[in-house]
Amino acid sequence: MTAEPALPREVKALDTPALLRLEERALDLGLSQRLDPGWVRANAAPDGRHYLRPALWHGLTHRPELPGQLRCAVLLAVRTGEHVRSLLDVLPEDFAALPRAVPGEEGLRRAPAGGLRSVREWQLTEG
């Protein structure tokens, strides 16, 4: 059994089209943690800034052809102007290609998960 590489420590920032591409790729690959791309299209802020922070390495033991994925905590800007939390499995090369978030960006100041609703909680009141 081989050890996973060190978990990347940087936070990545992306716009809504880039988030949608990652969600569609996760769907196409059958990765475990993802949102429905249709939901993202309908509910993500069109000009929103979203953030991904790696939380752990994840692999699909029943799909050995897929490399390990980064399970990322997502800070997702929604159409109401707030941020909600989600999870997204991302291939390491896709994560590496994203731009790093600039320290002090507004979204990063909202990053503590304790005060943020999950996508599911947000859907109960907004969606």
Steps between C-alpha positions, in 0.01 A plus 500: 500500500647836400463814704312795352705809419479794737169681487532834316468789743400779266148630448390537139266767367277452198214662317165337433586363151812331645298355789243370255773331293634326813150386601435367147834318497424342840163387364653359181760307702244380756685655794328471836471861617353750258197716436267458207626735224141611433468608862829691478385673180172603663628601844864609491552874476581562131782738590583321826839414638527150645777340706634145525705375793628140498373305800620144433608250238222277372509199272247270341616149585248353256642723221878444507538668159428837662780673689447620855292815522516800726181532697466876529290714725326751275397850597237563234352843423126466432256732327375646831844652564603267778748213504405141580717197556526188292745224408651421163736224392763638263782328313839630618598636158172693475557649845860595418387688187271734698626842611592543864275719709655828604525520882241737641243446225148561628396139457788374711390715792172306498678164489435371856247222440324541836301804386423388147201303387550194285350484151228273639413745780495789250267304269251453782450875536595646162488235238 
